[in-house]
Amino acid sequence: MHSSLIGKVEKANRYARELDRISFEQLAVTFKGDNDTHTVRLDGEAWQCTCHFFESWDRASTCSPCRRSWASCSPNRHRHPS
């Protein structure tokens, strides 16, 4: 194996252990609700949803499972706006 490739593999392994290097700025997912499909976004630290309830209340049942899923896999914890 070429030494340059070995160096890249070693670097990738080191990066994988150093999660503080990763910073997610935006995330968008499609959520299939009971009545419709919505887009849920994380922008910075603010969660948003395209559902009508979110427009009025600044929170929605679609954000909670997305927030929980994201918190379990994210090196940087993000919160729902209070």
N, C-alpha and C positions, 0 to 999 in steps of 0.2 A: 504494500500500500504506500502511496506517496506521502511524504512527510507533511506536505501542505494539507492534505485531506485529514490526516491524523490530528493535526492542529485544529482544524475546523470542528471535528467531532468532539475533541476535548473542550473547546470553547462552548459548543452547544450544550454539552453536559453541565458545564459550570454555570452558564446562563439559566439553565433549567432549575438549578438549585437556588439561584439568586432572584427570587420573585419580586424583590423590591425594585428591580429594574423595569418592571412592567407597570404601565399606567394606562388604563383604558379611559378614553375620553368620551366615547359614545358606544352605545349598544342598541340595536333595534331587533325586536323579535315579533313574530306573528303569533297571536294568541287566539285559539278557536274557542270562543265562548258558546253558551247555550243558544244565544239568539243571533250572533253575528261573529265575524272575525275582526279582530282589532290589532292595531300595531301598538306595542308597548315599547317605549324608548327610555333609555337612561342617558341623560346628557349632563355631564359633569356629575353632580350629586342629586339631580332632580329627575324623578320618575314622571313620565307622561303617558297618557293613553288616548287613543282616538275615540273612545266610547263617549256617549252623551253624558253619562253620569259623572265622568271625570271633569268634563267642561264646567259643570255646576259645583262640584264638591271638592275638586283638587285631589281626589283619591278614587280608587276603583277596585273592585274585586279581582280584576285582571292584574293589577300591579303587585299584589301581595305574593302570589306564587312565583312571579318572575323575580321579585326582590329576594325571596327566600332561596330560590335556585341560584341566583347570582351570588348571594352571600356565601353559599357553601363552596363555590368554586373560585371566588375572586380573592386575589392576594390583598386587595384594598377593599375594605368593607364600605358599601354605599348605603345610604339611608333613604327612606321615603320622606317626602316633605311633610312636615307636621302642621 
